[in-house]
Amino acid sequence: MDIESFCTYMKDEMTGWKAKSYDLIRNMEKASMGNDEKRAASIAEMGAIIERVEQILEKLETECPANWDSEKAELDNMICDIKETWREASAASPDDFD
């Protein structure tokens, strides 16, 4: 996959994760779970990871390096981290979250 296609794909994926995070926050507030520190920390961690992913993608798009294997590996690991953090944040109420 070329760098441009990869960045486009990753941006779309980050948009999806932002939406899921927003929905989780809203569902937590509705269910009076807004004060749950562990979930709040997980959501904050997801936000930080998403922000870092977006920074790397911006750098890749701007610089368009010939060899971007290390950035791709880092981004792939960050996606795994987002998924794990998502599981932690939504674990309390599996019926309410996808």
N, C-alpha and C positions, 0 to 999 in steps of 0.2 A: 504494500500500500504506500502510495506517495505521501509526502508530508502534508500537502494541502488537503487531501481526502481524509487523512488521519485527524487533522485539526478540526475539520468540519464535523466529522463523526463525534469527536470528543466534546466539542461545543454543544452539540445536540444532546449528548448524554448528560452533560452538566446542567443543561436546562431542565432535563427530566428530574435530576436529583434535587435541584432547587425547588421544583414544584412539589416533589414528595416531601421535602423537609418542611415547606410551608404548610402543606396539608397536615403533617404530623403535629406541628405546633398548634395549628387551629383545633385539631381534634383533642389535643391534650388540654387546651384551655377550656373547651366545651365540657370535658369530662372532669374538670376541676383537678387536673393533674399538673397544672402549670408550675407548681412549686416543687416538683420532683427534681431534686438537684442532679441526680445521676442522669436522668433523661435530658435535662437541660444541658448538662456538660457534653453529652453525646451529640446533641444537636449543634452545640457550639463547635465541637470538634469537626463535625461534618462540614460546617460552614467554612472553617479554616482550611480544610483539605480542598474543598471546592475552589476557594479563593486561590490557593497555591497552584492547583491544576490550571486555572484560567491564566495565571501569570506565566506559567511554563508555555502554554499554548500561544499566548501573545508573543513571547520571545521566539518561539519556533516560527511563527508566521512572519515576524519582522526580519529575523536573521536568515531563515530558510537554509540551515546548515546542510552540507552534503551528508555528514554522518550525525545522525540524531538517535542512535541506538540507546545511549544512556538515558536520554530524556524519555524515550518511549518506555523503557523498562521502569523508570521512576513513575511515570504516569500509570502504567499497568498496575504497579504496586499500590498506588494511591486509590485506584478504583477498587481494589480489594479492601483497602482500609475503609473506604466509604461504605461498601456493602456490609462489612463487619460492624461498623459504627451504627449503621441503619438497623441491623438486627438487634443491637443492644438497646437502641432508643425505642424501638417499637415492640420489644419483647413483653412488656407489661400487659399489653392488651392485644393479643393476636387477632381477635375478632374485629377490632377497629382499624387495623392497619394492614396494608398489602406488603 
